[in-house]
Amino acid sequence: MHPLFFYAVLSADLTVGPSFSELVGHSELVTFLALSDDGLTLASGGGEIIVWNVELAEERLRFQSRPMHAVAGRVVDGDRLMCGFEDRSIREFDLQTGREVSRVSCGPGSTTGIFAFSSDGFWALTELGVDGVYLWDLCRRRATRCFGKEQRTCFTSESLAITPDGRAAVSSGLNGHLYTYDLLQGQCADLASNTEYSLAAAISADGRIAVFGRRDGVLEIWDLAVHRCRRTYALTQGPITALAMTHSGAVCAVGSADGGVRIVRTSDGHVVWSQRAHKRWVHTVAISAHGTTIAASGGPPRGEKYPIKSDRNFSIAVWRGIVR
């Protein structure tokens, strides 16, 4: 049995005893999770792309992404999937058939790249190397803005997050800097330089709240209207490895290197729910628009491999009914 242990429910606003399911079927480490806004459809990538019926906890469709793996994804309107791939391409799939609908090449290069997508599927934000962060118009199949060259900044992003409407974004990186982007005006601002770099970032739908998860286990909550860190909270003794936020920004899901998943209230940093999600690192988390569904996947720390390969090593934990 997969080692998942419920150990805290700390808020009367949450449902006690949320439903839990374990989704097993990936042959390799799960590299992305993407939930539909209603939380009923989940797409995941890990050796192959699988579409899940969350209510029934059943696999609905799978299609192979080899030889290139998908490293990021976003469910659009419940029936489309936007994916960023290792070959630096962005591909759109029909979630009913698995058919590839369109493809945009982001250019040659040796780095895999980091991707973030707006919820309508019209915009993508990519960081494909040290030359900058690019905003892509996926309808016109071209980059419309580049952030970094003008600022003479060396971008080494670890995480990108974009608002559902594609108007604003944030990034965190290995250089210890946090950036915020006004994608309409083409402006980029350096929020801060940290001694401990951030591995994960998330942003609210209105672009006013951002959270960053640091390597030292500290969660930073920022007010982007005034470019100020509102609060910092020491959540874990190890790195915060993944973040996701509801549209309202009221709560965020936090994945960490200790295998835990936490729901944190952004107004005061209170951990309202927590769960052991995996034996090892939590590599990615997803939360639906209103927080009704939460998904998490894990695996060994970066650079390590499982001594024995098993699909259960790459399972996905899903909870429903936590936030109502």
matplotlib code that plots the C-alpha trace (Angstrom):
import matplotlib.pyplot as plt

x = [0.0, 1.3, 2.5, 0.0, -0.8, -3.4, -2.0, -3.7, -6.9, -6.7, -9.5, -13.3, -13.6, -12.3, -14.1, -12.9, -12.0, -11.6, -11.8, -8.5, -7.5, -4.1, -3.7, -1.2, 0.0, 3.0, 6.3, 8.5, 8.7, 5.6, 6.9, 3.6, 0.1, -2.7, -6.2, -9.3, -10.9, -13.7, -11.2, -12.9, -10.2, -6.5, -3.7, -0.3, 3.0, 5.6, 7.0, 3.5, 0.6, -2.4, -5.9, -7.8, -11.4, -10.9, -14.4, -14.0, -10.3, -9.9, -7.6, -9.6, -7.0, -3.2, -1.0, 2.7, 4.9, 8.2, 10.9, 10.5, 8.9, 6.4, 7.7, 4.8, 1.0, -2.2, -5.8, -7.8, -11.6, -11.6, -11.0, -7.6, -4.1, -1.2, 2.2, 5.8, 8.3, 12.0, 12.6, 11.5, 8.2, 4.7, 2.0, -1.8, -3.7, -7.3, -8.1, -10.9, -8.7, -5.1, -4.6, -2.0, -3.8, -0.9, 2.8, 5.0, 8.8, 10.5, 13.8, 17.0, 19.0, 20.4, 18.3, 15.0, 13.2, 10.5, 6.9, 3.7, 0.4, -2.7, -5.9, -7.4, -4.4, -3.6, -0.4, 2.7, 5.7, 9.0, 12.5, 14.7, 18.2, 20.1, 18.9, 15.6, 11.9, 9.7, 6.0, 4.4, 1.2, 0.1, -2.5, 0.1, 2.7, 5.4, 7.1, 5.8, 8.0, 11.4, 12.3, 15.9, 17.9, 16.7, 17.4, 20.8, 19.8, 21.0, 17.8, 18.1, 14.6, 13.6, 9.9, 7.4, 3.8, 1.3, -2.2, -5.1, -5.7, -2.0, -1.7, 0.9, 3.5, 6.2, 9.4, 12.0, 15.4, 18.8, 20.4, 18.4, 16.2, 12.4, 10.8, 7.3, 6.1, 3.5, 2.9, 0.7, 3.1, 6.2, 7.7, 9.8, 10.7, 13.3, 11.5, 14.3, 17.6, 17.6, 20.4, 18.4, 17.0, 13.4, 12.5, 8.8, 6.4, 2.6, 0.4, -3.3, -5.7, -5.8, -2.0, -2.0, -0.6, 2.4, 4.0, 7.6, 9.0, 12.6, 15.3, 15.5, 11.8, 10.6, 7.4, 7.3, 3.9, 4.2, 1.8, 2.6, 0.7, 3.4, 6.2, 6.6, 7.0, 4.1, 5.1, 7.6, 6.9, 9.2, 7.2, 9.7, 13.3, 14.0, 13.3, 9.8, 9.7, 6.3, 3.5, 0.0, -2.6, -6.4, -7.7, -8.7, -5.3, -6.9, -5.0, -2.0, -0.8, 2.7, 4.8, 8.1, 11.2, 9.9, 7.1, 4.4, 1.6, 0.2, -2.6, -1.6, -3.9, -2.1, -3.7, -1.9, 0.3, -1.7, -1.3, -5.0, -4.3, -1.3, -0.7, 2.2, 2.0, 5.1, 8.1, 10.5, 10.2, 7.0, 8.0, 4.7, 1.3, -1.9, -5.0, -8.3, -9.5, -11.6, -9.5, -11.9, -9.3, -5.6, -3.1, 0.5, 3.3, 6.6, 9.9, 13.5, 15.5, 16.9, 19.8, 18.8, 16.9, 14.8, 16.8, 13.7, 11.5, 7.8, 4.7, 3.7, 6.8, 5.3, 1.8, -0.3, -2.1, -5.5, -7.7, -11.2, -13.4, -10.7, -11.6, -15.3]
y = [0.0, 3.4, 5.2, 8.1, 9.2, 11.9, 13.8, 17.2, 19.1, 22.4, 24.6, 24.5, 25.8, 22.6, 19.3, 16.6, 13.3, 14.4, 11.6, 10.2, 8.2, 7.0, 7.0, 4.4, 4.1, 6.1, 4.4, 7.3, 10.3, 12.5, 15.8, 17.8, 17.7, 19.8, 20.0, 21.4, 24.4, 22.2, 19.7, 16.8, 16.2, 15.6, 15.4, 14.1, 13.5, 11.0, 8.8, 9.1, 11.6, 10.2, 11.8, 10.8, 11.0, 12.4, 11.5, 7.8, 7.7, 6.0, 6.4, 7.9, 8.1, 7.7, 8.6, 8.4, 11.5, 9.7, 10.2, 13.7, 14.0, 16.7, 18.8, 21.2, 21.3, 23.2, 21.9, 24.4, 24.4, 20.9, 19.4, 20.6, 20.2, 22.6, 21.0, 22.2, 19.5, 18.7, 19.6, 23.2, 22.8, 23.7, 21.3, 21.3, 18.0, 17.0, 15.4, 13.3, 11.6, 12.4, 13.8, 16.5, 19.6, 22.1, 22.6, 25.7, 25.4, 27.7, 27.5, 25.4, 25.0, 22.5, 23.4, 21.8, 25.0, 26.0, 26.7, 28.3, 28.6, 30.9, 29.1, 30.0, 28.5, 31.7, 32.6, 30.8, 32.0, 30.2, 30.4, 28.5, 29.6, 32.6, 34.9, 35.7, 34.9, 34.9, 35.6, 33.6, 34.3, 30.8, 31.9, 33.6, 31.0, 33.5, 35.2, 38.8, 39.9, 39.0, 39.9, 39.8, 41.2, 44.7, 44.5, 42.9, 40.3, 36.7, 34.6, 31.2, 30.5, 27.5, 28.2, 30.3, 31.1, 33.1, 34.4, 32.6, 35.6, 35.9, 39.5, 39.0, 36.5, 35.8, 33.7, 32.5, 31.3, 29.9, 33.4, 34.2, 36.8, 37.0, 38.7, 40.0, 40.7, 43.0, 41.1, 43.7, 46.5, 44.5, 45.4, 43.3, 44.2, 42.5, 42.0, 40.8, 39.0, 36.2, 34.4, 31.2, 30.8, 29.8, 26.6, 27.2, 30.1, 30.7, 33.7, 34.5, 35.1, 38.8, 39.1, 40.7, 37.9, 35.7, 33.0, 31.7, 28.5, 28.7, 26.0, 26.6, 25.7, 29.2, 30.4, 34.0, 35.7, 38.9, 41.8, 42.5, 45.8, 47.4, 44.9, 44.0, 40.7, 40.7, 37.6, 34.8, 31.4, 28.6, 25.6, 22.8, 21.9, 21.1, 22.7, 23.7, 22.0, 22.8, 25.4, 26.0, 28.6, 28.9, 31.6, 33.8, 33.5, 32.6, 29.4, 27.7, 24.1, 23.5, 20.5, 19.8, 17.6, 15.9, 14.3, 16.5, 18.5, 21.5, 23.9, 27.3, 30.3, 33.3, 35.9, 34.7, 31.8, 29.3, 25.6, 24.6, 21.0, 18.8, 15.3, 12.9, 12.5, 10.5, 8.7, 11.0, 14.5, 16.0, 17.2, 18.7, 19.8, 21.1, 22.6, 23.4, 26.9, 26.9, 24.4, 21.5, 19.1, 18.7, 16.4, 15.7, 13.5, 12.6, 10.7, 10.7, 13.9, 15.3, 13.3, 10.1, 7.1, 4.4, 1.1, -0.8, 0.6, 0.3, 2.2, 2.6, 4.7, 7.2, 7.3, 10.4, 11.3, 13.1, 14.6, 16.0, 17.9, 19.6, 23.2, 24.0]
z = [0.0, -0.9, 2.2, 2.6, 6.1, 7.0, 9.9, 10.4, 9.7, 11.4, 10.1, 10.6, 7.0, 5.6, 5.1, 7.5, 5.8, 2.2, -0.4, -1.5, -4.6, -5.9, -9.7, -11.0, -14.5, -15.4, -16.3, -15.4, -13.1, -13.5, -14.8, -14.9, -13.5, -15.0, -13.6, -15.4, -13.6, -12.2, -10.9, -12.7, -15.4, -14.7, -17.3, -16.3, -18.1, -17.2, -20.0, -21.5, -21.2, -19.4, -19.0, -15.8, -14.8, -11.2, -10.0, -10.9, -10.3, -13.7, -16.7, -19.6, -22.3, -22.8, -25.6, -26.0, -25.9, -26.6, -27.8, -26.3, -22.9, -22.0, -19.1, -18.6, -19.3, -18.9, -19.5, -21.6, -21.5, -20.2, -23.7, -24.8, -23.4, -24.0, -23.4, -23.4, -24.6, -24.1, -27.8, -27.0, -28.8, -27.6, -28.7, -28.4, -28.0, -28.2, -24.8, -26.3, -28.8, -27.9, -31.4, -31.8, -33.1, -33.4, -32.8, -32.3, -32.3, -29.9, -31.7, -31.4, -28.2, -25.8, -22.7, -22.1, -21.1, -18.6, -19.8, -18.4, -20.2, -19.9, -19.2, -22.6, -24.4, -26.3, -24.5, -23.3, -21.3, -21.8, -20.4, -22.8, -21.6, -20.4, -23.2, -21.6, -20.9, -24.0, -24.3, -27.2, -29.1, -29.8, -32.3, -34.4, -33.6, -32.7, -29.8, -29.2, -26.3, -24.8, -21.2, -20.2, -23.1, -22.5, -18.8, -19.5, -17.0, -17.0, -16.5, -15.0, -14.0, -12.0, -12.1, -14.1, -13.3, -15.4, -14.6, -16.4, -18.7, -19.7, -18.4, -15.6, -14.5, -12.0, -12.0, -9.5, -10.3, -9.5, -9.4, -6.2, -8.0, -8.1, -11.1, -11.9, -15.4, -16.9, -20.1, -21.7, -21.2, -21.7, -18.3, -16.0, -12.4, -10.1, -6.8, -4.7, -4.5, -1.9, -0.3, -0.7, -4.2, -4.9, -6.6, -7.1, -7.8, -8.2, -8.8, -8.2, -11.1, -10.6, -10.5, -7.1, -4.9, -5.6, -3.5, -3.8, -2.2, -1.2, -0.9, 2.9, 3.4, 3.7, 1.9, 0.8, 0.2, -1.9, -2.6, -6.2, -6.3, -4.1, -4.9, -1.2, 0.6, 3.0, 5.1, 5.3, 6.9, 7.7, 6.6, 6.3, 7.1, 3.5, 0.1, -1.0, -4.4, -5.9, -5.6, -7.0, -6.2, -6.4, -8.7, -5.8, -4.2, -0.8, -0.5, -2.1, -2.3, -1.2, -2.1, -0.3, -0.2, 2.9, 0.9, 2.3, 0.7, 2.7, 2.1, 3.3, 3.8, 2.1, 4.4, 7.5, 6.4, 8.5, 7.4, 7.3, 6.0, 5.5, 4.2, 3.6, -0.1, -1.0, 0.5, -1.3, -2.9, -4.1, -7.6, -8.7, -7.3, -8.9, -7.5, -9.2, -9.7, -6.5, -4.5, -4.7, -6.1, -5.3, -7.0, -6.2, -7.6, -6.2, -6.7, -5.7, -5.4, -8.6, -10.0, -8.1, -9.5, -7.9, -7.5, -8.6, -11.4, -10.6, -11.8, -8.1, -7.6, -10.0, -8.7, -8.3, -5.1, -5.5, -2.8, -3.3, -1.0, 1.1, 0.3, -0.1]

ax = plt.figure().add_subplot(projection="3d")
ax.plot(x, y, z, "-o")
ax.set_aspect("equal")
plt.show()
